[in-house]
Amino acid sequence: MKKIVAIMGSPRKSETFKVLERTQKKLDEFEKTEFEYIILKEKNLHACVGCFNCLTKGEEYCPHKDDRDLLIALLDNADGVIFAVPNYALQVPALMKNFLDRLAFVFHRPRFFNKSFLAIITQAVYGGDNIAKYLKEVASFWGFTNAQALVLTFLPETNDRTLSEEQKIENNISKAVKRFHGVLNHSKNMVPSFGKLFLFRLVRTSIKKNIKNTLKDYKYFNENGWFESSYYYPVKLGLSKRAVGFMAEIIGNYISDKKKKELAKKE
Ligand SMILES: Cc1cc2nc3c(=O)[nH]c(=O)nc-3n(C[C@H](O)[C@H](O)[C@H](O)COP(=O)(O)O)c2cc1C
């Protein structure tokens, strides 16, 4: 049975939570899953202090000892992950933002490959599309495969929605769940897009050339065999993708050499 982990970032168990419950119910109609709710407010997750330890030395050097690793383990073991948030001042609420900050090292050392991602945003008026874009971008950097997000606009705490309003919400949840279920069952190790491939090759070239081999990012890429591999995971690339990968490396090398020369001149 597939495991779904839903991270709920509202400070209260209300509209967003109810949408999440409806999402689980709908998903059950497609496929029975092990569905775990993580209510961020109930977790012990201190605010990032900006020490840079996780980014440079490694996440194990974070000064906080709290629920962060427990949450990461849940994501590591999931087949699908949902981040559900209300729109707060055109952004995710602080609870979710702190969670993302605490996991910021995953931008440097992506790990959630072959896992589907769904962003759910509830809002009263406007701004949810940008939040969806933001969460999908974060998820993509972290390795997830994105399904199209679900953005629902309705007034909070009203029991007097018209039947057609209620039907619209139900239809939107159904459509989002159908798409998420599709991604959940996509074949593993999908061929990356040109953009993702280009970025991977550019990043790995820059890590290989620019950073000390004692630093965590270098070690992580090295241990995963990413300095030699085609992509983050085994995949067969066609001719055009191989050419794009090659070009990215040439550009990466050029940028790194230029930077080194400029630094040498300064010294
Ligand atoms: C502090 C705060 C800020 C909000 N900011 C926005 C906003 O910028 N745009 C919007 O459309 N709705 C905004 N809302 C409305 C909520 O996003 C919306 O009612 C949401 O469904 C509430 O979800 P919840 O019940 O899970 O907290 C805001 C609500 C609060 C409490």
Ligand as a Chemical Component Dictionary entry (heavy atoms), coordinates in Angstrom:
data_LIG
# 
_chem_comp.id                   LIG 
_chem_comp.type                 NON-POLYMER 
_chem_comp.pdbx_formal_charge   0 
_chem_comp.three_letter_code    LIG 
# 
loop_
_chem_comp_atom.comp_id 
_chem_comp_atom.atom_id 
_chem_comp_atom.alt_atom_id 
_chem_comp_atom.type_symbol 
_chem_comp_atom.charge 
_chem_comp_atom.model_Cartn_x 
_chem_comp_atom.model_Cartn_y 
_chem_comp_atom.model_Cartn_z 
_chem_comp_atom.pdbx_ordinal 
LIG C1  C1  C 0 -3.534 36.210 8.859  1  
LIG C2  C2  C 0 -4.328 35.846 7.648  2  
LIG C3  C3  C 0 -3.919 36.297 6.409  3  
LIG C4  C4  C 0 -4.643 35.983 5.258  4  
LIG N1  N1  N 0 -4.220 36.423 4.053  5  
LIG C5  C5  C 0 -4.916 36.129 2.933  6  
LIG C6  C6  C 0 -4.474 36.583 1.659  7  
LIG O1  O1  O 0 -3.469 37.245 1.511  8  
LIG N2  N2  N 0 -5.221 36.227 0.580  9  
LIG C7  C7  C 0 -6.361 35.485 0.676  10 
LIG O2  O2  O 0 -7.003 35.223 -0.332 11 
LIG N3  N3  N 0 -6.790 35.007 1.868  12 
LIG C8  C8  C 0 -6.104 35.315 3.004  13 
LIG N4  N4  N 0 -6.521 34.844 4.224  14 
LIG C9  C9  C 0 -7.695 33.939 4.293  15 
LIG C10 C10 C 0 -7.288 32.477 4.443  16 
LIG O3  O3  O 0 -6.268 32.138 3.557  17 
LIG C11 C11 C 0 -8.453 31.511 4.175  18 
LIG O4  O4  O 0 -9.571 31.895 4.906  19 
LIG C12 C12 C 0 -8.059 30.071 4.462  20 
LIG O5  O5  O 0 -8.988 29.203 3.844  21 
LIG C13 C13 C 0 -8.019 29.774 5.964  22 
LIG O6  O6  O 0 -7.603 28.454 6.167  23 
LIG P1  P1  P 0 -7.566 27.771 7.623  24 
LIG O7  O7  O 0 -8.983 27.742 8.106  25 
LIG O8  O8  O 0 -7.009 26.432 7.414  26 
LIG O9  O9  O 0 -6.698 28.634 8.483  27 
LIG C14 C14 C 0 -5.823 35.172 5.384  28 
LIG C15 C15 C 0 -6.218 34.720 6.649  29 
LIG C16 C16 C 0 -5.486 35.043 7.769  30 
LIG C17 C17 C 0 -5.935 34.539 9.121  31 
# 
loop_
_chem_comp_bond.comp_id 
_chem_comp_bond.atom_id_1 
_chem_comp_bond.atom_id_2 
_chem_comp_bond.value_order 
_chem_comp_bond.pdbx_ordinal 
LIG C1  C2  SING 1  
LIG C2  C3  SING 2  
LIG C2  C16 DOUB 3  
LIG C3  C4  DOUB 4  
LIG C4  N1  SING 5  
LIG C4  C14 SING 6  
LIG N1  C5  DOUB 7  
LIG C5  C6  SING 8  
LIG C5  C8  SING 9  
LIG C6  O1  DOUB 10 
LIG C6  N2  SING 11 
LIG N2  C7  SING 12 
LIG C7  O2  DOUB 13 
LIG C7  N3  SING 14 
LIG N3  C8  DOUB 15 
LIG C8  N4  SING 16 
LIG N4  C9  SING 17 
LIG N4  C14 SING 18 
LIG C9  C10 SING 19 
LIG C10 O3  SING 20 
LIG C10 C11 SING 21 
LIG C11 O4  SING 22 
LIG C11 C12 SING 23 
LIG C12 O5  SING 24 
LIG C12 C13 SING 25 
LIG C13 O6  SING 26 
LIG O6  P1  SING 27 
LIG P1  O7  DOUB 28 
LIG P1  O8  SING 29 
LIG P1  O9  SING 30 
LIG C14 C15 DOUB 31 
LIG C15 C16 SING 32 
LIG C16 C17 SING 33 
# 
